């Protein structure tokens, strides 16, 4: 598994624990950093996951917030 795939896995796993509660990018970057990866990859991997239909960006006055979609949950179980 490449580093990018591992970061995507971390993002999906964290968003899955939050259910329908939107999560801010700062929190996601913190989770990736705590797992020992470069948090600067988060933006690119979130865009990749969004293009794959696994996550959805919710606009917010305080920055983008993210939720996991059904396809993202299925990807975790695959």
C-alpha positions, 0 to 999 in steps of 0.5 A: 500500500502506498503512502497516499493509500494509507492516508486515504485509509486513515481519512476514511476510517476517521470519517466513518467513526464520526458518522454524519457529523461533519469533520473539519480539515484541521482535525483530519490533518491532526489525525494523519499527523498523529499516524506519522504521515505528512499532513500536507497530503490531506487536501490532495487525498480528500480531493481524490476521495471526493472524485471517487465518490467516497466523501463529500465536502460541505461548505462552511464559513469556518472552512470545508467540512467533510462527511463519509458517503456510502461508497466510502463505507463500502471501500472500508469494508472491501 
